[in-house]
């Protein structure tokens, strides 16, 4: 093992004892997974907030005063669903009755550390802009961890059309037809429930959207309709005992591969959330341990050891599994094109949710 120093030169000749502090090995745990919602909302004429400038808010009254009625409505719904939610708003100017272009507002959130984005509009145009933003900033270059959330309160066919047009693993759309709550209230409440669960691998089944109005009986999603939702990239919401609106199963809108084949790899929202977490944990560890490292023959093994430790700690938290079995697939090697680069293949067997139990009762007489 070669000991390297950051602040003590090797050229010192004056006798003495020189000791520096090294904090790069101090952190051995995994990162936290705190969530922060950002709402894209219209600015009212009397709003005090600046256009396209994110601002954290702490109450519905503050959101309404700073941004306007829609912001107040959405923040109220989010806080009702999860009172400890961290939430910000970005205001956009709306002229006449036209739907605004939210691209600039989305861009203003890029470096804000927001993990869940909810626009006040759920048209194909607005949600496609959200998809483009998320694809850009969650890429392998930018590496942020962002989910987009929308909602539909009209019909199953409308939700299906929206989900099909998006087909994105990082966007989830909830359906609650017939409720008198607005789609933006449902989306804000759904986003708050997602934010309430910091364990990325834990399913959101049965979690309640407190404060959302129960739809009439004729509008409630039946079993067949819920299965249709889950086969078409839609998260169904149902009315449980006590007239509570709850999540049946949180899924993404991704259902088809680029080639048009049915693809369930990103079906559950927990999958992309787990992948985001593993990526962040691996990045944090490498940046902590090797901020100024040389690339010698010893480096690939050292990096691999750190990545393996991260995966084992993720396994302890039941975010990934079968780490030892998949360890041969953890490869760290020098690049064949760049002498200053290491390439790594990191197997992540994410832990799946327990969604279905099937049993057979054998009658014995």
N, C-alpha and C positions, 0 to 999 in steps of 0.2 A: 504493500500500500504506500503510495506517495502522498505525503502531506503537503498541501499547498496553502499559501497565505495570501490574503487580500491586501493587507496593509503593512506587513513586515517584509522589507526588502531582503533578498538573499545576499546583498552586497555589504551588510553591516559588519564593521570590524571592531567598533568600540565595545568593550566587554559590558555585559548587562543581561538582564532577563527581560525578554519582550514577549508579551502575551496579548493576543487580540481576541475579540469576541466573534464567534461564528454562530449566527442564528439560522443558517440554512437547514440545519438538521432538527431544529426545535419542534416543528409542527409534524406530528405523526398521524393525526386524526384526519378524517375526511371533512370536506367543506359542508357548511350548512346549506339549506335549500329554501331560504326565505323567498316568498313570492310577493310581487308588487304589480298591481293592476294599473293600467293606463287607459282612460276612456277618451275617445275622440268625439267631441261634442260641438254643437253649434253655439256660437256666441250670441247672446241676446244684445239688443241695442244698448242696454244699460250696464252691460258686463264691464268689470274692471280689469279682467285678465287680458294679457296681450295675446295677439293672434299667434298661433303656432309656437307657443312657449309652454312646456309642461310645468305644472304647478301641483304640488301635493296638497290635498285637502283632508280635513279631519271630521267633517260633518256635512250633512245634506244642505244645511243652511249656508255654510261657507261656500259650498260648491255652487249653490244657486246665486249667491251674491256675486261671486267672482266670474262665473261663466254663464249662468242662466238657468231657466226652468228645466231643460232637458238634463243638464248636468246634475241638478238637485234631485231629479227623479231617479236617475241611474245610481247615484251615490247612496241615496236612501235605500234602494233595493239591495245594493251590495252589502251595506252595513246591517240591514235586517237579516240577511242570510249568514253573515259572519262579522260580528261586531268589531273584531280586531284586524280587519283587512287593511293593508297598506294600499292607498289608492291615490292616483293623480289624474288630472284632466289636461287635455290639450284642446284649445278652442279653435274653430275654423269659422270664417265669415261665410254666411249664407245669403245669397242675393235672390230675391223673389222666392219662388217655390221650387227652384231647381235644386237638385241634389248637388252638394259641393264636391269638388275634387279634394280628396283627403290625403293625397300623396305627400304634400308638403308637411302636413301635420304629422303624418306617420314618420317622415324623415326626421322630424324634430325629436322624436322619441328614441332615436337610434342609439345614443350613448347614455341614456338615462338609467340603464339597469332594469328596465321593465321586463317582466316575464310573461305577462298576460295582457293582450291588447283587445279592447272591445270598442268597436265603432258604434255610433248611434244609428247607423244606416246598415241594412243587411241586404241591399240589392246586389245583383251579380257584379255590377260595376264597382261598388264600394268594397265588397268582399274580395274581388279579384285584386284590387289595389292592395288590400291587406295581405293577400297571398304573395304578391310580388315583393312586398316589403319583408315579410318573414323569410321568404326564400333567399333574399339578399343577405340579411343579417344573421341568419342561422347557418350560413354556408360554412364550408371547411376553412374559409379564410377569416370571416368575421367571428364565427363561433359563439354567437349569443344563443341563449336558450329562451325562445319566445313561442308562446301559444296564441292563436287567434280564436276568439269566441264570438259566436253569433247565435241567433234564435229566430224561430218562426212560430207564429201563433195562429196561422191561417189553416193551411191544409197539408196533408201528407205529400201530395203531389208537388206543392210549392217547395217544400223542404227537400224533396228528392231532386228536383230540378236544380236547386241551389247547391246541394252537396255534390251532385254529379259534375257541375260546372267547376267546382273547386278542386275536388280530388286531391286534397293536401293532408299529409300526415300530421301537420302541426296546427290544423284548424278543426275545431269541433263546433257543430251546430245542433242546438237542442230544439226539440219540437214539443209544444204544448198547445194544441189547437183549442180554440174556443175560450181561452182565459180572457178576462177583462184587463189583466195586466198587459202592458205594452211589450212588444218584442224586446225593446232595449232594457226594460226592467227584468225580464226573464234572463236575458243574456248577462246582465250585470250580476244578478243573483247567482247564476250558474258559474260565472267567473270567480265570484267570491268563495263559492264552495270548493272549486278547484284549488284556489289559493290557500284554503284552510288546511289542506292535506299536504304537508311538506314531504312525506314519504312518497317518492315518485312511483314506487311499484305497488302501492296499496290501492286497490280498486275504490271507486267512488260510489259503488252500488248502495242504494238506500239512503244516501245522504239527502237531507231535506233542503229545499229552497224556501226557507221561511219567509213569509210575507207575500208570496206570489198567490194570486187569487185562483181558487179552484174553478175549473171550467164546468159547465153543465154536463149532466150525465150523458147526453147524446153526443157530446164532443169528445169524451174521454177515449184515449187510445185503447183498443182491445188487444187481445193477445196476438192475433194475426197481424194487426197494424204495427205492433211493437216489433215483431219479427221482421216485417218489411222494412222498418226503420233500420234495424241492426244489419240488414243485408245491403243497405243502400247508403251507409255512411252517415246516419242520423242518430243522435242520442235521444231516445224517447224519455219523456218525463211522465210519470203516472201519479194518480191520486191514491195514496195509501190510507190506512186506518187513521181516523182522526182528521180527515180532510187535509192531509199534509202532502204537498207536492215533493216528490223525490225522484232521484236519478235511477233509471232502470239499469243502464250500463253506459258508461261514458266512452264513446268511440270517436275516432277521427273521421274526416270525410274521405280519406284515402281508401279506395276500393279496387282500383285498376292500375296495373303497371304501365310503363310508357308504351309497351307493345299491345296494350289493351287486354291483357290477361287478368283474371281475377286474382287479387293479391291481398292476403290477410296479414302481411308482415307488420303493418302499422295499424291494425284494426283497433286495438285498445289504446286509449289515451295514455295509459301507464307505460306503454312501450317507448314512445318518443320521449316522455318525461324521464324514463330510466336512462335512455341513451344520452340525453342532455346531461344528466347527472354524472354518468360515468365519464363522459368527455371532460366535463369541468373538473372532476376529481383527478383525472390523469394529467390535464394541463396544469393544474395547480401544483401537483407534486413535482413535475418536471421543472417548472419555473422556480420552485423553491430550492430544489436540490442542485440544479445545474445552470445557474444564471450566468456563470463565467467559465464554464468548463472547457477544457481541451477535448478534442476528439482524437483519442488514442485507441490502441487496440483493446484497452480495458473499459473504455466508455460504454460500448453497446451492452456488455454484461451488467454494468452498474445501472444503466437506464432500465434494462429489462427487470432487474431485481426490484426497482422502485415501482414499476408498473404492476408487477405481480403482487406486491404488497398492497397496492391500491385495490386491485381486484379482490384480494382476499378480505380486505376490510369491507368492501362492498358486499361480499358474500355473507359476512357476519351480520350485515344489516338486511339481508335477504332482498337485495336489489339485483344481484346476479347470482348464478349458481354454477356448480360443476367446474370450479376454477382449476382445480388440480387436473381433472380429466381433459380440460381444454388447454392446459399449460403448454403442450408442444406447439400449439398454434400461436402462442405469443412469441413473436419474432421481432428482434431489433437488429438491424443491419445497416452497414454503410450504404449510402447512395452510390450507384454506379455512374452518376452524372455530375454530382456535386460533392467535392471533397470535404465540405464543411457541414454535410447533412447526414442525419440518421433517419431511416425509414422504419416504421413499426407497424405490425399487424396485431391488433388487440382484440381477441375474442371476447364478446360480451353476451353470454347466455342469460338474458334478462329473465327474472322471475315473473311468471305469468299469474294472473289473477284466478281465483277459484270462482268461476261463474256458473258452472253447471255440475250438478250431482245427479247421477243416474243410478237408481237402485232397483232391484227386483225382489219382490216378496214372494217366497215360495210357500204356498199353502200346504200344510202337513196335517193330515187327519189321522 
